[in-house]
Amino acid sequence: MKIVRTDAELQTPITDAALRAAGHDLVTLPDGIDEDSLIAAVQDADLLLMCYTPITARVIEAAPRLRGIVKYGVGIDAIDIPEAKAHGVTVVNIPEYAEETVAEGAFTLMIALAKRLIPLDRQMRQEGWAWPEPAWLGSDIAGKTIGIIGFGKIGRSMARMCGKGFRADVVAYSPHTPASDMEAEGVRHAATLEELLAQSDVVSIHCVLNDSTRHLIGEAQLRAMQPHAHLINVSRGAIVDEAALVLALQEGWIAGAGLDVFSEEPVRRTGHTISPLFDMDNVILSPHLTFYTAEAMERLERETLERCSELLEGKPVMIKSADPRLQGQPGARYP
């Protein structure tokens, strides 16, 4: 069968080799491929693997043989899922491969900001030393209030690291999570987003991107944060109004930010909404790689192959995600 995999820059050698060894025709396409070129490639495809490339209604309509779309990753906001369902195309993601990994990435950004590691490293490389003066004064995690937006598996892992690991006070806002679930894990429940923002020393975003969370953090929310607070985002860039965030950092509404995700990727040093952040010592920019560890990639490739095999062999496809957009698909099975 013909399989198309987009975003070839994210190398998946185990997956690619296994599919080719099974006799399938695997075509890999680069990140940023235009819609017309993608349509030309999928017209006779049986399976489509994607990570970042938008899979639009036009793409799905142009692929009458398509059995399934496998997101080798977590976020599914780039896929027109209603269109896929309308054409009988099963959509599946790999939601569990990097829960701890991404939480570790968020924690790394948080502690690097708190300890001023990036500007200190820059100072050491330029001058060879830094004396204990106010410019380098860091802060502790213990005793601070860490606000978690979204209490799914990654959010829970982040909460555990901060609370049980570093003795922080953890509060979470997650409209679809019962307060009792949070309290059972030693996390305080915030009834509203505003309540969480007003009391948090660090705000870490771990919710999915959908219509209700797009620009969830905008100007009003950034102004509601404490002026010494840091914002961490390892979820999806568009959850934050990036123009408002730039203004917040320029004018000092908040103290800093650690960002691994952006509404437009890749970013650019000039001509991008967040370009002004490149020159700020109180900002850490990471190229959407908090998921990228040897262990997480091994898990991702193994499970991607499992989902591909189910689709290619006509077996019920395991949908592990609790995202309502993936529920109720014919020919799927659920834990």
C-alpha positions as CSV (number, residue, x, y, z in Angstrom):
1,M,0.0,0.0,0.0
2,K,1.0,3.6,-0.4
3,I,1.8,5.5,2.8
4,V,2.6,9.3,2.9
5,R,4.5,10.7,5.8
6,T,4.8,14.5,6.1
7,D,7.3,16.4,8.2
8,A,10.3,14.3,7.2
9,E,12.6,16.6,9.2
10,L,11.4,14.7,12.2
11,Q,13.3,11.5,11.5
12,T,11.6,8.2,12.4
13,P,14.0,5.6,11.1
14,I,12.4,2.6,12.9
15,T,9.0,3.4,11.5
16,D,10.2,4.1,8.0
17,A,12.3,1.0,7.8
18,A,9.5,-1.3,9.2
19,L,6.9,0.0,6.7
20,R,9.3,-0.4,3.8
21,A,10.4,-3.8,5.0
22,A,6.7,-4.8,5.0
23,G,6.6,-4.0,1.3
24,H,4.7,-0.7,1.5
25,D,5.5,2.3,-0.7
26,L,6.5,5.0,1.7
27,V,6.7,8.6,0.5
28,T,8.2,11.2,2.8
29,L,7.5,14.9,2.4
30,P,9.2,17.9,4.0
31,D,7.8,20.2,6.6
32,G,6.1,23.3,5.1
33,I,4.9,21.5,1.9
34,D,2.2,23.4,0.2
35,E,-1.3,22.1,0.0
36,D,-1.4,21.4,-3.7
37,S,1.8,19.4,-3.5
38,L,0.4,17.4,-0.6
39,I,-2.8,16.8,-2.5
40,A,-0.8,15.4,-5.5
41,A,1.0,13.0,-3.2
42,V,-2.0,11.7,-1.3
43,Q,-4.4,11.1,-4.3
44,D,-3.6,7.4,-4.3
45,A,-2.5,7.0,-0.7
46,D,-3.9,4.4,1.7
47,L,-2.5,6.0,4.9
48,L,-1.2,9.4,5.9
49,L,1.2,10.1,8.7
50,M,1.6,13.6,9.9
51,C,3.1,15.6,12.7
52,Y,2.8,19.4,12.0
53,T,1.5,19.7,8.4
54,P,-2.1,20.9,8.2
55,I,-4.4,18.2,6.8
56,T,-7.2,20.3,5.3
57,A,-10.6,19.4,3.9
58,R,-9.1,19.7,0.4
59,V,-6.4,17.2,1.2
60,I,-8.9,14.7,2.6
61,E,-11.3,15.1,-0.3
62,A,-8.5,14.4,-2.8
63,A,-7.6,11.0,-1.2
64,P,-10.5,8.6,-1.9
65,R,-8.4,5.5,-0.9
66,L,-7.3,7.0,2.5
67,R,-8.0,4.7,5.4
68,G,-6.6,6.7,8.2
69,I,-4.6,9.7,9.4
70,V,-2.0,8.9,12.1
71,K,-0.7,11.9,14.0
72,Y,2.7,10.8,15.3
73,G,2.4,13.0,18.2
74,V,-0.3,14.4,20.4
75,G,-2.0,17.6,19.2
76,I,-4.7,17.1,16.5
77,D,-5.6,20.7,15.9
78,A,-4.0,20.7,12.4
79,I,-6.4,18.0,11.1
80,D,-9.9,18.7,9.8
81,I,-11.4,15.9,11.9
82,P,-15.1,16.5,10.9
83,E,-14.1,16.2,7.2
84,A,-12.1,13.0,8.0
85,K,-15.1,11.5,9.7
86,A,-17.4,12.5,6.9
87,H,-15.2,10.6,4.5
88,G,-14.8,7.5,6.8
89,V,-11.2,8.3,7.5
90,T,-10.1,7.3,11.0
91,V,-7.9,9.8,12.9
92,V,-5.6,8.6,15.6
93,N,-2.9,10.2,17.6
94,I,-0.2,8.9,20.0
95,P,-1.1,10.7,23.3
96,E,1.0,8.9,25.9
97,Y,4.6,8.6,24.6
98,A,5.9,11.8,26.1
99,E,3.8,12.7,29.2
100,E,6.7,12.7,31.6
101,T,9.1,14.0,28.9
102,V,7.2,17.1,28.1
103,A,6.5,17.8,31.8
104,E,10.2,17.5,32.4
105,G,10.7,20.1,29.6
106,A,8.3,22.5,31.2
107,F,10.0,22.0,34.6
108,T,13.4,22.7,32.9
109,L,12.2,26.0,31.5
110,M,10.7,27.0,34.8
111,I,13.8,26.3,36.8
112,A,16.1,27.8,34.2
113,L,14.2,31.0,34.4
114,A,14.1,30.9,38.2
115,K,17.9,30.5,38.4
116,R,18.7,32.8,35.5
117,L,20.7,30.1,33.9
118,I,20.7,31.5,30.3
119,P,21.9,35.0,31.1
120,L,24.4,33.6,33.6
121,D,25.8,31.2,31.0
122,R,26.0,34.1,28.5
123,Q,27.9,36.2,31.1
124,M,30.4,33.4,31.8
125,R,31.1,32.8,28.2
126,Q,31.6,36.5,27.5
127,E,33.4,37.6,30.8
128,G,34.5,34.4,32.4
129,W,32.8,35.2,35.8
130,A,29.8,36.8,37.5
131,W,29.8,38.3,41.0
132,P,26.7,38.0,43.2
133,E,24.9,41.2,42.3
134,P,21.2,41.9,41.8
135,A,21.2,41.2,38.1
136,W,21.9,37.5,38.8
137,L,19.5,37.1,41.8
138,G,17.5,34.0,41.3
139,S,14.5,32.5,43.1
140,D,13.5,29.2,44.8
141,I,10.8,26.9,43.6
142,A,10.1,25.6,47.1
143,G,7.3,27.6,48.7
144,K,6.2,29.2,45.5
145,T,2.7,28.8,44.0
146,I,2.8,27.0,40.6
147,G,-0.4,27.3,38.5
148,I,-1.2,24.5,36.1
149,I,-3.6,25.2,33.3
150,G,-5.0,21.8,32.1
151,F,-4.8,18.8,34.4
152,G,-4.4,16.0,31.9
153,K,-1.5,13.6,32.1
154,I,1.3,16.1,31.3
155,G,-0.3,18.6,33.7
156,R,-0.5,16.0,36.5
157,S,3.2,15.1,35.9
158,M,4.2,18.7,36.1
159,A,2.1,19.1,39.3
160,R,3.8,16.1,40.9
161,M,7.3,17.3,40.1
162,C,6.6,20.8,41.5
163,G,4.6,19.7,44.6
164,K,6.1,16.4,45.8
165,G,9.5,17.0,44.2
166,F,10.2,20.6,45.1
167,R,7.6,21.4,47.8
168,A,5.8,24.0,45.8
169,D,2.2,24.9,46.4
170,V,0.4,23.7,43.3
171,V,-3.0,25.0,42.1
172,A,-4.7,23.9,38.9
173,Y,-7.5,25.1,36.6
174,S,-9.1,22.5,34.4
175,P,-12.8,22.9,33.7
176,H,-13.4,19.3,32.9
177,T,-11.5,17.8,35.9
178,P,-13.3,17.3,39.2
179,A,-11.8,19.2,42.1
180,S,-11.7,15.9,44.0
181,D,-9.3,14.5,41.4
182,M,-6.9,17.4,42.0
183,E,-7.2,17.3,45.7
184,A,-6.4,13.5,45.7
185,E,-3.0,14.4,44.3
186,G,-2.4,17.3,46.7
187,V,-3.3,20.0,44.2
188,R,-5.6,22.9,45.0
189,H,-8.5,23.5,42.7
190,A,-9.0,26.9,41.1
191,A,-12.6,27.6,40.1
192,T,-11.7,30.1,37.5
193,L,-8.7,30.9,35.3
194,E,-8.5,34.4,36.9
195,E,-8.3,32.9,40.4
196,L,-5.3,30.8,39.3
197,L,-3.5,33.7,37.5
198,A,-3.8,36.1,40.4
199,Q,-2.0,33.8,42.9
200,S,0.6,32.0,40.8
201,D,4.3,32.7,40.8
202,V,4.6,30.5,37.7
203,V,1.8,29.7,35.2
204,S,2.4,26.5,33.2
205,I,0.1,25.7,30.2
206,H,-0.8,22.1,29.6
207,C,-4.2,22.2,27.9
208,V,-5.1,21.2,24.3
209,L,-5.7,23.7,21.6
210,N,-9.3,23.9,20.4
211,D,-11.8,26.7,19.7
212,S,-12.3,27.3,23.5
213,T,-8.6,27.6,24.3
214,R,-7.3,29.6,21.4
215,H,-5.9,32.8,22.9
216,L,-7.0,31.6,26.3
217,I,-4.1,33.7,27.6
218,G,-4.6,37.2,26.2
219,E,-4.0,40.7,27.4
220,A,-6.5,40.6,30.2
221,Q,-5.1,37.4,31.5
222,L,-1.5,38.6,31.3
223,R,-2.4,41.8,33.1
224,A,-4.0,39.6,35.8
225,M,-0.8,37.8,36.5
226,Q,1.6,39.0,39.2
227,P,4.5,41.2,37.9
228,H,7.1,38.8,39.2
229,A,5.4,35.7,37.6
230,H,6.8,33.6,34.8
231,L,4.7,32.0,32.0
232,I,5.6,28.6,30.6
233,N,4.1,27.1,27.5
234,V,4.9,23.7,26.1
235,S,1.4,22.9,24.8
236,R,0.4,24.9,21.7
237,G,1.5,28.4,20.7
238,A,-1.9,29.7,19.8
239,I,-3.2,29.2,23.3
240,V,-1.4,32.4,24.0
241,D,-2.0,35.7,22.2
242,E,1.6,36.2,21.3
243,A,1.3,39.9,20.4
244,A,-0.1,40.5,23.9
245,L,2.7,38.4,25.4
246,V,5.4,40.5,23.6
247,L,3.8,43.6,25.0
248,A,3.5,42.1,28.5
249,L,7.2,41.3,28.5
250,Q,8.2,44.6,27.0
251,E,6.2,46.6,29.5
252,G,6.9,44.4,32.5
253,W,3.4,43.1,33.3
254,I,5.1,39.7,33.9
255,A,8.7,38.9,34.7
256,G,9.6,36.3,32.0
257,A,8.5,33.4,29.8
258,G,9.7,30.0,28.7
259,L,8.3,29.0,25.4
260,D,8.6,25.7,23.4
261,V,5.7,26.3,21.1
262,F,4.6,29.1,18.8
263,S,1.5,29.8,16.7
264,E,3.6,29.9,13.5
265,E,6.5,27.4,13.4
266,P,9.4,27.6,12.6
267,V,9.9,31.1,14.1
268,R,12.2,33.7,12.6
269,R,14.5,36.2,14.2
270,T,12.8,39.0,12.2
271,G,9.3,39.3,10.8
272,H,7.6,36.9,13.3
273,T,5.2,38.0,16.1
274,I,7.6,36.8,18.7
275,S,10.8,38.1,17.1
276,P,11.3,40.8,19.7
277,L,11.7,38.1,22.4
278,F,15.0,36.9,20.9
279,D,16.8,39.8,22.6
280,M,15.3,39.5,26.0
281,D,17.3,37.9,28.8
282,N,14.1,37.0,30.7
283,V,12.8,34.8,27.9
284,I,13.8,31.2,27.0
285,L,12.9,30.1,23.5
286,S,13.0,26.4,22.6
287,P,12.2,25.0,19.1
288,H,9.3,22.7,20.0
289,L,11.6,20.0,21.2
290,T,10.6,19.3,24.8
291,F,9.2,15.9,23.5
292,Y,12.5,15.0,21.8
293,T,14.4,12.4,23.9
294,A,15.7,9.0,22.9
295,E,13.3,7.3,25.2
296,A,10.2,9.2,24.0
297,M,11.0,8.8,20.3
298,E,11.4,5.0,20.8
299,R,8.0,4.9,22.4
300,L,6.5,7.1,19.7
301,E,7.8,5.0,16.8
302,R,6.8,1.7,18.4
303,E,3.2,2.9,19.0
304,T,3.0,4.6,15.6
305,L,3.8,1.3,14.0
306,E,1.0,-0.4,16.0
307,R,-1.6,2.1,14.8
308,C,-0.4,1.8,11.2
309,S,-0.6,-2.0,11.3
310,E,-4.2,-1.8,12.6
311,L,-5.2,0.5,9.9
312,L,-3.4,-1.3,7.1
313,E,-4.8,-4.7,8.2
314,G,-8.3,-3.5,8.6
315,K,-8.4,-4.1,12.4
316,P,-10.1,-1.9,14.9
317,V,-7.8,1.1,15.7
318,M,-7.0,1.8,19.3
319,I,-7.8,5.4,20.3
320,K,-6.1,6.1,23.6
321,S,-6.8,9.8,23.6
322,A,-9.7,11.1,25.7
323,D,-10.1,14.1,23.4
324,P,-13.8,14.3,22.5
325,R,-12.9,15.1,18.8
326,L,-11.6,11.5,18.5
327,Q,-14.5,9.8,20.1
328,G,-17.2,7.8,18.3
329,Q,-15.2,6.9,15.2
330,P,-16.5,3.8,13.4
331,G,-13.9,1.0,13.3
332,A,-12.1,2.3,16.4
333,R,-11.7,0.8,19.8
334,Y,-11.3,2.6,23.1
335,P,-9.6,1.6,26.3
